């Protein structure tokens, strides 16, 4: 857990669900009830892993979060990759077409442009080596209701394909790291 790796960090979390709030409290993460209640220039880092695709108003949310970042603060956004090979191959069976929960799906290009327009400098773009989304899309195509028992073996077997998707920027997830411009 990140708290073990960085014990001096103060961690905060936000989610609308009571379930998430209870889980954050169990691991001693400070829960934020209202983003607006956080002072401006408060955070060094904001991590939106599997978040932006669920937001009804991502532009407004990023605008608000930018104000909450300190000077030179960083935002990390990990989200499904519209340009993934999995989306092209599996089409409606691509696991990241999680309608109605996934409202937006970004490509790395349009997510970078989005952040630049919100006054961030792009520091890094990362793609996943994990082939799990593609495997889950295969299972969905096969109409399997749950993962087969050999799923973890298949993940290891397909790891080279995941690495190729990473190198070619065609993996099912993309992570963009941006720095707040002053």
Secondary structure as UniProt FT lines:
FT   HELIX           2..5
FT   TURN            7..8
FT   STRAND          12..13
FT   HELIX           18..26
FT   TURN            27..28
FT   STRAND          30..31
FT   HELIX           35..37
FT   STRAND          43..49
FT   HELIX           52..54
FT   TURN            56..57
FT   HELIX           58..68
FT   STRAND          69..81
FT   TURN            82..83
FT   HELIX           85..90
FT   HELIX           91..93
FT   TURN            95..96
FT   TURN            99..101
FT   HELIX           108..117
FT   TURN            118..119
FT   STRAND          120..127
FT   HELIX           132..141
FT   TURN            142..143
FT   TURN            149..150
FT   HELIX           151..157
FT   HELIX           159..167
FT   TURN            168..169
FT   STRAND          173..180
//
